Amino acid sequence: MQWRVGWLALAWAGIVWGGPLDDFRAAARSKHGAAGERAADFLIGNMPDKDRTEVPAAFLSENLDLALQARAEFPWARSVPEEIFLNDVLPYAVFDEPRDPWRPEFYEKARALVKDARSASEAAQALNRQWFNLLKVHYNTGRKRPNQSHKESRELGKATCTGLSIILVEACRAVGIPARAVGTPMWANERGNHTWVEIWDGDWKFTGADEYDASGLNRGWFVGDAAQAKADVPRYSIFATSWKRDGTFFPMVWAKDSQAVAAVNVTSRYAKAAPNASAARAVSRLGVRLLASPGGSRMVSRWSAVDVAGRVLGESETKGDRADLNDLGRFELTPGAQGWLRFTAAGETREMAFGPIIPGDPLIEAVWTFLPVASTNVLALETWLRRPEAERPTNAPALRAALTKPEAERVLSVLAMDRIRQLAEERRSEWENGAITREGKTLRWLDRAFGEAPAGGHSLWISMHGGGSAPPEVNDQQWRNQLKLYSPDEGIYVAPRAPTDTWNLWHEGHIDPLFQRLIEDYVALRGVNPNRVYLMGYSAGGDGVWQLAPRMADRFAAAAMMAGHPNEASLLGLRNLPFALFMGGKDAAYNRNRIAAERTAELDRLEKADPGGYEHMSRIYEGLGHWMNRQDAEGVPWMAQHQRQPWPRRVIWQQDDIVHRRFYWLQVSLAAVLKDRALLQASVDDRTIRLTGDVPAGTRLRLSDALLDLDQPLKVEVNGREVFAGVVRRTADAIRESLRERADAPAAATAILQWDR
């Protein structure tokens, strides 16, 4: 229903005006027709009594003219329903602040800031990001009063949340964005009150004034407090300002008995049901406050929480004395989390241990003068990373400095995050298109998600379809069917479409790099856990598992072959990859059933001869043919119980017809000439690494403390001959190189060892 307030209706309601208000109404109708008259009637009809005698007609006319001009100019304003435009764009005031004229200046300045915006939300974000710097007004409790006009706030350069909200509401209204102030007289936890802003873009969305968040609207430090609001307790309710008077009034803490400002109770938009006891115990919302000295002022600093494994759990910023005392930049952690807090201020980084933290809303108060200085090696690397990628010198001392084990853990975390960020940017286009193209071959895929992602990220299930030498439409049908075959309890189940329609769909040379890239994309763009990637396939897809699993064993947590033929593939590379095979007992085509039994026996022998290796399961279903009636689905939970071993102490690497240059912690140079089906075996025994078999020139060891203690000297023997003895240095360069080869943090080396022949 549109709000149409006519002259006679207002008169019947007892609202009568004359003089300047008559002039204003007449001017609005003359210049803008019926729309102008409705706007003038609405503005006058809901005007606070004091304004009727004190606000000049020229002020009102200018305000109305510019509001309608903005409505015509900006695309988001044209689509605003009239009742919202009248109530939340047209008004010249927010609270009971002095009626300083703001719209002409704000219109000119704000329109320049929103010229590239495509929506009201983008425009509001642009204003919140730049407007307060432009006006040189920020939070400070030294302001004169809460409800300052923009003019008063600019004269002081200071305002608190209410004054800042007035400024942002006015800036939004100046460019046709419906906006209103929102606040509570008191948080339900009795931590004080607060005021913020809502804008309308198809629905009401909120933001803190001068609290721009690059992640978008409907975010703010106060969300957790607002969730505890109570609609039936006015003291703990949340209200939004309104020009239209419906009997509800905004509870202004600076004028507790005033009914000058109308309001709408919007508590239901913010309040959440109180969590049950078990849910409350499941999360800790950590907040951190940094003091300059014991009992001193609050300090502004960037801070991060890093767990004992060197992984960054979250980052935020401590607030200075200009911020609300409860603005702590909280984020959620699992109760019991522990590690280090790192603070950076005035060009220096310091640290403190924390945890285990308790459930609820724990607060850690750190004192800068008590904190030890953080590693200079880590800080130097962070400085290097702040440069644009193309300008980072590859010979920087920060990359070559010898690192301690704790420093290497920190550097690995930082470089891994940077690499993931780069990939997320570089590959977003191919991700959105659902297609990866390399050397003329394109891999497309479909996926389904199952369950909630655990702390380390979702698992990834790559499931290859059958088909082969058939028309594309047949293989397309096999592809779409594959998406429905299996349903893990948790994870992202991916059905890729083979790039070709040849008989060897899944074991041509282009598949390996395409799968490597697919895994990286899911790690970078969907947060997949690299240690929980699984490979499976049916029929021709099973052929692919036989081939890909041994030669890409270092990428997977487990693999399962369904009704496939191995051709010439070797099993030796499966030493550290749990492997399952499923076959119908009557699936005699190409001797698949007989070969499956033979390969099962071979895996039995390998496992017996090499304790700790070649874990496997085998099911040959008697009486079933090529289609196993979904009984092979038992392989999914079997695989799910396994995680990848990125640093096994024994590795068996046999090259296939598709050659790989990196396998677990072994690597050979691109220039190395490899024998056909070259076999290299490697083991770690105490402090000695032994390599036997086909060890080409240029072989390198990718090392980590996850494999052996790099603080201690080690020896390397190649076919019984000692080729190295000494200590290997951990460096950021080794970590960086490893991550650029593969965005795989758990398998990234912290040291590289290569020796002379």
N, C-alpha and C positions, 0 to 999 in steps of 0.2 A: 504494500500500500504506500503510495507516495504521500508525503507530508505537504498538504496544500492548505496553508493558513491564510484565509481571505480576510479582507478589511472588516466585513460585517461580523464574521465569526469571532474575531479578536475583540470587537466592540461588545458583542454579546457576552464574552467571557470576562468583561470588566477591564480589559486592557485598552486604554485610550491614550492617544498621544496627539500632539499637535506641533506647530512650529517647525523646528529643525527636522524632526522625524517625518513630518508630512513632506517636507522638501526632499528628504532622502528617498522616501518611497516613490514620490512623483518622478524624481530624476532616474531612479532605477527602472521604472516602467517605461519612461520615455526613451531611454538609451538601449534597454535590453528586452523590452516587451514583457510578455507574460512570465518568462523565466526570471527576469529581473525583479518583477513584482513579487513573485513567490519567494525569491531569496530575501528581499527586503522585509517582507512580512514575517518570515521565519526568524530572521535575525532580530527584528524588533520585538516580536512576540515572546521571545525567550530571554531577552536581555535582562541582566541584573538591574534592579531598581536604580541603583546609584548611577549606572551608565546612562540612563534615560535623560538625565539632566546635565551630565558632564561630558559626554562624548559628542563632538561636533558632527554635523551632517556631512561636512566635507571629508572627515576621517572615514565615516561609514561608506560614503560613495566611492572613495578611492579603494578601500578594502574590497568592496563588492566588485568594482570594475576589474581589479587585478585578479580576483578569484575566478571570475568568469573568463577572463583572458587566459589564465592558466588552464582552465577546463577545456578551452578550445585548442590550445597549443599542444599540450602533451598527450600522447596517445593513451596512457594509462588513465588520465583524468577524464577523457571523453567517455570511457566505459564505466565510470563510477555511477552507481544508482543515485538518483537525485536525493533521496533521503539521507544517504551517507555523505554526499557532497555538501548538502546544507549543514549537516551537523558537525562534520569533521574536516572540511576544507574552508568553508566560508567564514567561520567565526574568527574574530580579531583578537581573542584572548583565550588563555588556557585555564588559568586559575583566577585569582583576584589580584594579579600583579598590576602595576601601573600600566595604563593604556598608551604606551609609546607606539608611534607608527613604525611598523617594521616591514610591512609587505613590499613597498617599492624597492627598497634596498635589497631585501632578501630575494625578491623575484629576479633582479638583475644578476646578482652574484650566484645564486643557486642554479639558475638555468644553465650557466656555463659548466657547472660541475656535473650535471646530469645529462648533458647533450648526447652521450653515447649509450645511455641506459636504455634497455629494451623493456623494462617493466618497472612498476612502482617499487618492487623489492630491490632491484638493482639500483634505482635512483636513491632510495633511502640509504642503502649501504654506501653509496658514493658520498652522500652528504655526511653520514656519520663518520666516515673515514677522514674527511678533509675539512669539514665546516668549522670545527672548534679550533683547529690550528689557524684557519683563515681569520676567525674572529679573535683569536688569542685569548680564549677563555677556557679554563680547566678547573677541575675539582679542587676546592680549597675551603676548609672550614673557617677561614678568616673572612668569609663573605659577610655582608651586613645582615641579611635575612634570607630565609629559604626561598620566598616567592619574589625574587628579583625579576624585573623586566630585563629584556636583552640589553637595553641601554645601560642599566645599572651594572649588570654583570660585566659588560665590556669595559666600562669605566674602571672597574676594580681588577679585571682579568681573573676574577674568582667567582665560583658558584658551587653550590652543592647539588645533589642529585635532582632536586626540584627545579632549580634555576637552569641547569643543563637541559632538563627535559623540556622546559618551556621553549628554549632556543631551538631544539631539534624539531619539536612539533611545529613551530612557526616556519622553519626552513622547509619542512616537508609540505606544509599547506601552501607555501609560496609557489611551489611548482606542481600543485594539483594533486598531491598525495594525501589521501585522508589520514589524519594523524590525531592521536589523543594521548594525554598523559595517564599513566597507570601507577597505582601505588597502594600500599597497605599502611594503616596507622601503626601496626606493630607486627613483627614476625611472630609466628606461633611459638618459636623457641625463645622469645623475649630478647632477641639480639638487636633490637632497634627497628626502625622503619626504613622505607626506601621508596623511590619514585623512578619510573622508567617510561618507555614510550611504546605505543603500538601503532602500526601502520596497516592500512587495508590494501590488500592486493588479491581480491577474490575472497579473502578471509582475513581475519585479524592476525597479525604476526608481531612479535615483540623484539625489542633490542634495548640495551642500556645506552643512555645518552653519553656520548663521548667514550663509548666502550665498544668500538668497532671490532667485529669478529669476522675474519676472512672466511670462516667456514659457513657464514650465512646468518640469517635471522633465526629467531626462536632459540637463541643461545644466550647464556649469561651466567655470571657467577652466582646469581640469586635464584636460579632454577630450583635447586634443592630446598632452599628456604620457602620459596613460593609453593612448592608441592605440599607443604604442611599447612597451608592456609585453610581456614574454616569458614564456609559461606554463611553458617548460621550464628557466627560470633562476630559482630561488626568489628571489634577490635582486631581480630585476626583475619578479616576478609580482605579481598583485593577489589579495588574500584577503578573504573575508567571514567575520565571526565566526559561530560556530554553537554551540548548546548541546549538540547531539548530538555524540558523539565517534566519528569514523570514522578516526582515525589521522593526520589533518592538523592542524597547529597554526598559530595565528596568530603570525607573526614579530614580536613586540613589540620595537621598537627600544630601549625602556627596560629590557627584561629579555630579552636575546637568547637565553639558554639555557632560558627557561621554556617549559613545555608545558602551562601551566594553562588556556589558552584554545583551544578547538577552532576549526577553520576549514574553509572550502570555497575551493578555488582557482577564482576567477571570472574569470581573465584573459581567457578567450575572449570574454566579453561586452564587453570594452573594446578589446582589441588589434585593430588593423587591419593588413592586409597592407601591407608597406613600399611606398610609391609608386615607380613606375619613374622613371627620370631625367627623362623628358619631362614627367610629371605634376608632379614636384617643382619643375620650372622654371616651371610654369604659375601658381603662386600664391605670394603673400607673406603670411605671418601676422604682421602688424605688432603689436608690443608697445611700450608707451611707459611710461617711468618719469620722474617729475618730482622733482627735488631742490630744496630750499629755497635752497641756495647750493652752490657747488662743494665736493663732498665732504660735504655736509650731509645732514640727515634727509630721508626721503621725504615728499612732500606729497600730500594728498588733493585731487583736483580733477576736475571734469568736463572732458572733452576731446573734441574732434571733429577728424576729418581732412576737409579741404575741398579739392577739386581745383582746378586752375587756371581751370576754367569756373564756379567758385562752387558746385558741387554737393557736398553732404555725402556723403562716402564711408562714414562710419561714426562712431559715438559710443561712448564708454566712460568709465571712471573710473580715474584713477591711484590707487594704493593708498598708504596711509601705513605707518608702521613697524609697525602692529598687524597688517597683512596678510602673508600668505606672500610671500616675496621674489619668487617666480615667478608670483604672481597679477597679471598685467599687462593683463587685459582685452583679449586679442588678438582681432583680426578679420581676415578675409581681404581682400586687395587684389590687383589685377593687378600683377605686377612691372613696374616702370617708372613707377608712379603717382607723382605729385608735386603739391604744393600747399602748404597751410598746416595746422599744428596749432594749435588754439585751446584754451587752458586757462582755466578760471574757478575762482578760489579767493578766499576772503575778500572777496567783493564786487567783485572786479576780474578782467577778462579780458585775457589776454596771448596773443601769437602768435609762431610761428616758422615759417620755410619748411622743407619737408621734400622729400626725393626728388631724383631718381628712386630708389625703393626696390628692393632686390635680392630675388630669390626666396628662399624658405626662411622663417626665423623672425627677421627683422631686429628689432633693439631700438634705439629712439631714447631717449636720456637727455637730457632738457631741464633747464635750470637757470633757475628762476623769476627770479632777479635779473638774468639776461641777456636776458629776453624783453621786447620792446616792448609797450606797452599797445595794446589793440585799439580800434577806432573807437567813439567815444561814441554816434554815431548808430545803429550796429548794436546796441550794448548797450541803448540806450533802447528800440529796437523789441522786442528780446527780452523786456525787462521788461513791455512792453505786451502781448506775446503770452502771458505767464504768467498773465494774468488770465483768468477765465472769459470765453468769447466774448461773452456778453450784457453783460458789464461793461466791455468795451473801449471807451473813448471814441473816437468817430469824429473828434473834433477834436484829438486828442493831438498835441503838437509833434513827436513821433517820426514821425508820418505825413507831416508837411509839411516837414520839414527837407530842405534841398538835399543830395543825395548825390553823392559822387564815383562814377566808374565802378566801381572795385573795391567800394565800399560798396553800390552798386546790385546788383551781382552777388551779394553776400552776402545782401542783403535779399530779393532774388528767390528765392534758394534757401530761406531760412527761411520766407517767406510761402507758397511753393509747398508745402512740406512740411506746413505748418499747414493749408492748404486741403485737401490730399489726406487728411489725418487727419480733418478735419471730414466730408468726403464719405464716407469709409469708414464712419464712425459713422452718419451720417444715412441712408445708402442701403443698409445691410447687409440690412435687411428685404426691400426690393424685389429685391435681388440673390439672397438665399436663396430667395425665391418665384419667381425667374425671370420677373418681369413688371414692366413700368414702365407706370404709368397717369398720363395727363395729360389734363385736360379731357374726361374720359369715354372716352378711347381708350386701349386697353391693347396694349402691344407685348410679346410673349413671344419667347423665343429658345432655340435649342440651340447647343451649341458643341463643338468638338474641338480638342485641342492637338497641335501638331506640333513636334518638335525641342526642343532646349535653348534657353532664353532667353538671348540675348546680353547683353552688359554693360548696354546701355541699356534693356533690357526687351523683351518679346515684341512682335512685330508683331500687328496686328489686321486680320482680313479679314471685312468685312461683305458677305454674299452673299445677294441678294434672290431669292426664288422666283418662279416664274411662276404662271399661273392667271388670276385676275381675276373677271369676272362669272360666277361658278360657285357651286355649293353649298359650304358651309364644309368639308365632308369632302373635296372635291376639292382645295381650296386647302391643306387640312391635309396631304394626300398630297404635293402639290407642295413644301410646306415641308420635309417630312421627306426627300424626294428631294434637295432642294437641299443638305442637309448632307453628302451623299455625292459631290457632283459634282466638287469640287476639293480638292486636297491640297497646300498649300504645304510647302516643305521645313522651314520654321520659322514659328511663329506660332500664334495662336488664331483658328480659323476659325469664324465665327458665322453661323448661319442664323436671321434673325428671322422671325417670323410676322406678316404684315401685319395691322394692327388691324381692317381691314374686308375685305369680299369684293366690292368694287366693281371696275369695269374699270380704274380708275386707282389700283390698290392702293398704289403707292409714291410718288405725287407729289401727294397731298393735303396740305393745310397742316399737319396734325398730325405728319407724318413727320419734318420737319426738326428740331423740338425733341426728339422722341423719340430720333432718332439722335444728336443732340448729347448727350443724357443717357446714352445707351447707351455712347458713347465715353468719357465721363467716368467712368462706373461701372467700365469695364475698366481705365482708367488708375489709378483710386483703389484698386480691389479686386484687380486682377490684375497691376498694375505694367506695363501696356502702355506702350510708347514712343509719345508723341503724334505724333512725326514719322514714324511708320510705320503709318499707318492706311490701309487700302485698301478701295475700293468696287467691287462687281461685282454683276451680276444677269443672269438669263436670261429671255427672253420678256417677260412683264409686268415682271419684275425688270429686264430691259434697258431697258424704257420708263423705269423709275425712275432708272437710271443716267444716261440722257440728260438728265433733268430735275435730279436732285440734284447731279450732279457740277459743273455750272457754278455753281450758286448756293451750294454748300458746298465749293467748290474749296479754300478755305483750311484745311479740316480734313483733307484727304486727301493721301497721298503719290503715289497714282496711282489710276486708275479704268479699268474694262474693261466694255464693253457687249456683251452676247451676245444676238443675235436679237431686239432690241427696236426700238420705233418712237419717234422723238423728239417726235412731235406738234409743238407750236410752240416747243420749247426752243431757245434761242440757244447758240451755241458760244463766244461771246466771253469768257465767264468762265473758260474753260479755259486761258487764256494761260499760267498757271504750274502747271498740273496735267497731267502726262503722261497721255494718254488713248489707250485701245485700243478698237477696235471689231471685232466678229466677226459674220459673217453668212453664211448659206448662199446660194449663187448662185441657187438655185431657190426661195428663201423669198420668194414673191411676194405673200403675203397682206398687205393694206394697203400694198402697194408697198415693203415693208421693204427688199428687196434693192436696188431702184433708189435709194431715199432714202439707204441706207448708202453707195452709191457717190457720190452727190452730196455727202454730208457729208464723205466722205474727200477729195474734191476741194476742198471748202471749207477743210478743215484744212490741206491742202497750200498753198493760197493764203495763209492766215493765217500759217503758219510761214515762208513765203518773204518775206512783207512785214514780218515782225517777228522778226528773228534772235534766237534765245535763247528764243523763246516757242512755244507750241502744239506741243510734242513729242508725237508720236503714232505709232501703228502701226495698220495696217488689214489685215484678212484677209477676203476674200470667197471662200468655198470653192466653186469651180465644181462643179456636180453634186450639191450637198447642199442639203437643204431646211431646214426649221425646226430639226430636230435635226442637229447638226454632228458627230455621232459622237465627241464629246469632243476634237476637234481644237482647239477654242477654249481648251483647257487650257494651250496655249502662252502664253497671256496672263499666267498666274500668275508664272512666272519673270521675264517682262518687267517686270511691275509691281514685283516684289520688289527689283529692282536700283535702285529709286528711293526717295529719302526726300523728305519734304515740304520745301519752301522757305517757312518762316514769314515771311521778311522779303524778298520780292522787290523789286527797285528799280523795277519797272514793274508796274502793276496795271490791269486792265480789269474794271470792275464794271458788269454790266448786271442791273437788277432783273428778276425774273420775276413771274408772277402771285402767287407766294408771296414776300412782301417780307422782306428781311434788313436788319438795322441795323448789322452789322459784317462787314467783309470784308478780310482781311489787316490792314493798318495804317490802314485807312479806317473811319470810323464816322459815322453820322448819328443825330441825336437821335430819340427816340420821337415827339416832337411834330412833326418835320419832315414837310411834305407832299411826297410824291414823285410825279413824273410817271410815267405808265404806261410800263413798260420803260425807266426812266431809265438813261442811260449815263454813267458817270463814269470818266475815265481819269486816272491819276496816275503820276508818274515822279519819280525822284530823279536830278538831274544835278549832280555836285559838291556844292555847298552849297545848291542850290535845289530845292525841291519844287514841282512844277507840277501843278495840277489843271485839267482841262478838261472841258467837257460839262455835264451836269446836276449842279451842285454846290449842294445846298440849304442854306438857313440852318441853322446848328447843326452843320455838318460839323466833325468833330474828327479830328486826326491822332494816332494811337497810335504813339509813337516809341520807338526803342531804339538803342543803340550798334551793334546788329547791322545796322541800316539805314544810319546815318550817325553820325559822331562828335558827340555831344551836348555836348562841351566847347567846340565851336566855334560861332560864330553861324551861323544859317541864315536863308534867305528862303523865303517861301511866296507863290506866285503862283496866282491863281484866274482862269482865262480871260484871262490876260495882265496882270492887275492885281495889284500887290503888296499883300498883306494882312497880312504880318507880316515883321519883320526883328529878329533878336536871338538870345539864348541861351535855350534851354528847360531848365528845371530837372528833374532826375530826383528823384522822391519815392517814398516807400513807399506813399503814398496812391494814386498812379497804378498801381503794381504790384498793390496789393490790389484796386483796382476791376477791373483787367483780369482777375485770377484769379477774382474772384467772378462775373464774366460767363461765363468759361470756365476750368475747371481745366486750363489748357494752358500750362505754364511756358515752353516754347520760344517761344511766340507772345505772351507777356505783355509789355505795354508798361512801360517804366520812366519815361516822361514822356508827358503829354497836352498837346496844343496845340489851343486853340480861339481864334478871333479874332472881333472885331466885324465886322459886315457893313459 
